[in-house]
Amino acid sequence: MVRTFYNEMYQANGECRPHYQAFARWLAETPKELLAQRRREADLLFHRAGITFTLYGDEQGTERLIPFDTIPRSIPASEWRMVERGCIQRVQALNMFLADLYHE
């Protein structure tokens, strides 16, 4: 089977990425029912906090939870530094654009 998506926890060859190894061990040892319970608790908290949306035009008209994953994404510091630099650069560019647009 060819994988067509990026998996944060596992490499293409199936090995766990080094920065995820401790979490993978914890996840493997955690009972599935406990994970399901935590998911239900998170869903309830999202509903109570109003972290929902409604699809306009949907005949059901029910509120839906903002999609989220209870399994955290872990990014090594070296990769995060590159993401951080890119975010800073883009925010600066956006601020310069807005200054050009809305100021003298």
C-alpha positions as a printed NumPy array, in Angstrom:
array([[  0.   ,   0.   ,   0.   ],
       [  1.369,   3.409,  -0.971],
       [  0.791,   6.103,   1.622],
       [ -0.323,   9.402,   0.052],
       [ -0.254,  11.588,   3.16 ],
       [  2.331,  12.822,   5.619],
       [  2.286,  11.045,   8.961],
       [  3.756,  13.162,  11.762],
       [  4.375,  10.199,  14.047],
       [  5.632,   7.519,  11.651],
       [  8.088,   7.577,   8.783],
       [  7.182,   6.031,   5.416],
       [  8.988,   2.816,   6.407],
       [  6.78 ,   2.5  ,   9.515],
       [  9.386,   3.523,  12.076],
       [  8.345,   5.966,  14.756],
       [ 10.005,   9.36 ,  14.416],
       [ 12.499,   9.968,  17.254],
       [ 10.635,  12.938,  18.75 ],
       [  7.436,  10.865,  18.984],
       [  8.852,   7.719,  20.588],
       [  7.93 ,   8.5  ,  24.209],
       [  4.441,   9.575,  23.189],
       [  4.003,   6.457,  21.004],
       [  4.88 ,   4.265,  24.   ],
       [  2.368,   6.106,  26.187],
       [ -0.298,   5.851,  23.48 ],
       [  0.288,   2.109,  23.04 ],
       [ -0.051,   1.562,  26.823],
       [ -3.156,   3.723,  27.26 ],
       [ -6.462,   1.825,  27.24 ],
       [ -8.637,   2.637,  24.216],
       [-11.601,   3.347,  26.491],
       [ -9.631,   6.037,  28.321],
       [ -8.792,   7.696,  24.998],
       [-12.458,   7.517,  23.975],
       [-13.495,   9.014,  27.338],
       [-11.039,  11.885,  26.894],
       [-12.419,  12.497,  23.408],
       [-15.972,  12.671,  24.775],
       [-14.828,  15.109,  27.471],
       [-13.114,  17.302,  24.886],
       [-16.225,  17.271,  22.68 ],
       [-18.352,  18.322,  25.649],
       [-15.967,  21.148,  26.505],
       [-16.003,  22.351,  22.902],
       [-19.81 ,  22.376,  22.914],
       [-19.945,  24.254,  26.234],
       [-17.397,  26.82 ,  25.046],
       [-19.247,  27.306,  21.76 ],
       [-16.406,  26.078,  19.57 ],
       [-18.862,  25.066,  16.876],
       [-20.065,  26.072,  13.451],
       [-23.204,  25.652,  11.394],
       [-23.3  ,  24.866,   7.696],
       [-25.691,  27.352,   6.188],
       [-28.035,  25.676,   3.789],
       [-27.738,  22.405,   5.676],
       [-31.277,  21.203,   6.179],
       [-30.403,  19.727,   9.566],
       [-29.094,  23.087,  10.774],
       [-27.253,  21.495,  13.659],
       [-24.137,  22.901,  15.211],
       [-21.005,  20.936,  14.528],
       [-17.748,  20.874,  16.423],
       [-14.731,  22.519,  14.896],
       [-12.669,  19.526,  13.731],
       [ -9.721,  18.755,  15.975],
       [ -7.531,  15.826,  16.847],
       [ -6.955,  14.715,  20.417],
       [ -3.537,  13.365,  19.419],
       [ -1.101,  16.289,  19.545],
       [  1.248,  17.217,  16.744],
       [  4.84 ,  17.259,  17.88 ],
       [  7.384,  19.263,  15.931],
       [ 11.085,  19.091,  16.731],
       [ 12.63 ,  22.427,  17.715],
       [ 14.791,  22.492,  14.587],
       [ 11.725,  22.212,  12.336],
       [  9.748,  24.668,  14.451],
       [ 12.481,  27.313,  14.072],
       [ 11.982,  27.217,  10.298],
       [  8.18 ,  27.432,  10.65 ],
       [  8.565,  30.298,  13.132],
       [ 10.831,  32.262,  10.786],
       [  8.34 ,  31.798,   7.962],
       [  5.418,  32.938,  10.128],
       [  7.31 ,  36.032,  11.302],
       [  8.276,  36.909,   7.732],
       [  4.691,  36.532,   6.48 ],
       [  3.225,  38.591,   9.322],
       [  5.742,  41.336,   8.636],
       [  4.869,  41.265,   4.921],
       [  1.141,  41.375,   5.705],
       [  1.633,  44.292,   8.115],
       [  3.619,  46.186,   5.463],
       [  0.877,  45.521,   2.909],
       [ -1.823,  46.753,   5.304],
       [  0.238,  49.841,   6.135],
       [  0.538,  50.611,   2.413],
       [ -3.162,  50.051,   1.897],
       [ -4.576,  51.935,   4.881],
       [ -2.042,  54.656,   5.623],
       [ -0.78 ,  57.632,   3.735]])
